[in-house]
Amino acid sequence: MIVVMKKGADQKQIDHMVERIASLGLKPHVIVGTERTVIAAIGEKRPDHKESLESGPGVAEVVKILAPYKVASREVKPESTVVTAGSFTAGGDTIGVIAGPCSVESEEQIIACAKAVKAAGGTALRGGAFKPRTSPYSFQGLKERGLEMLAAARAETGLAVVTEVVASEDTELVARYADILQIGARNMQNYRLLEAVGKAGKPVLLKRGPSATMDELLLAAEYILDAGNPDVMLCERGIRTFEAHTRFTLPLASVPFLKQKTHLPVIVDPSHGTGHAYLVPDMTAASVAVGADGLIVEIHPDPENALSDGYQTLNFDEFAATMKRCRQIAEALGRRM
């Protein structure tokens, strides 16, 4: 249920309703909007709960949440959420751009990437320190040393750092270095990990699993929101289909669909979504055109010799040209990058 407070309801009334909801065995989530405050009451409900809450001080109405995902739904929060972390903002009229290599390979490499990202107008640096790979014999990342290199690149450029957490026990370590915690596609339904990053106090970039439905993605986000973290971004990174001409199929219709269903920012990953560098510029531009709130793009000073995913990675000149093109599209739509 959603307890919609009257316009002008004071903090004492809001606090009272939070306590009242908790006393009924429900979990309250307070969401402050531009016009009024609403409180989502999550949990098993009895028929008399609605009438009990409607009589509370400062309450305008109590309505049912129809979507299976509760806190992520626009029924609960009609206004779009804007996520900010250091130099990075996504949502509203701002399109955030995250770029960098698939893997942190050396301090020289990651600092060069950070400088290229900033020069082209990007607002955050990505780089994998812990790398979940299909084969146990593939490069697994530099781990904490890689995190230290990312921190050095942030100190050099001022860019926010985005990096992946692959296990709940690593969450505290990664959160010490990163500004945004990424949950990769393989871990979208790792519920203990979702709960851990929900408690970490850092914004989260949640990637869609390659076989996940929209409801499954939104319910995965709900785990993070339910743990108390309101700063969640959804990432469309392509799904597995029968097609073989790309690594994955990038369904850009998911962007406007998600923006209708949820207030959370929607990010697109055209690098993983296509798996081929020559397709990335066009799909990046298309992502901006359909309303994406952010982009995450793989770049490298020498993609041919990258330790991972070089075949889907742009070089610095290609990235700069793609950014210029995307900026023109964004401006035509009344947005900025």
C-alpha angles and dihedrals in degrees: 000000000000120000105206111202121213118260105269096023108159129232093256090058092047092049090049092054092047089055091045092052091048091049089059090058093256128125114241122215114187115210117186113207132187092258105027145345124260128191119209112214107205126191143051108336133203123213092250095055094083095055092043093055096041090064093058122117114270094010117140098182145330118228134179121251106231099188118086088230107066115183093034093055125104086225086073098036116019093181117083115251117239116207119204128183117168109298093358128089128169126180139041109044093336125094112201119212121208117185140162142103126316089238134023103240104168140346090253091053097048094045090050089051092048092053091049091049092051094044091054093049100261117150105205139032122229126196135150117239094164109040121193104205131185091232120053088216095060123097107286099193135259093273114199093003087056090051089053090053091051089052089051090052090051091051089051098048109016092236120147113247124235118189138157128259111207102178135031091234089060095052098094092047095049092044089058090064107025131074093200125030116218123209108202126222093257090058100043091113098035091119097186089054091048090053091048095053088043088063096041097087095232130108114263131219107204116197121209115246115245092247100030125123122224091256091051091051092049093046089051088054088050090064090059093044092046089054088061104265113124095178103087126144122194118221125204106205102162135275134243114258137156091274117109101183091086133034089243134355112254107213103197091180085078090072099065090035092056092044088057093050104038140034092218119109116258119221126190127213107201092173097064090028092066107016092211124093094215090061096047100081094052094045091046090054091046090052091057091047094055093051108266114172092211148001133221113199132177116231133170136176089236111017093179090064099037115133091230139018096359091149091067097039128105124220119232096266092049091050093050091051091048091051092051091052093046092049090058091052092047092051091050088056094048095254134115137220 
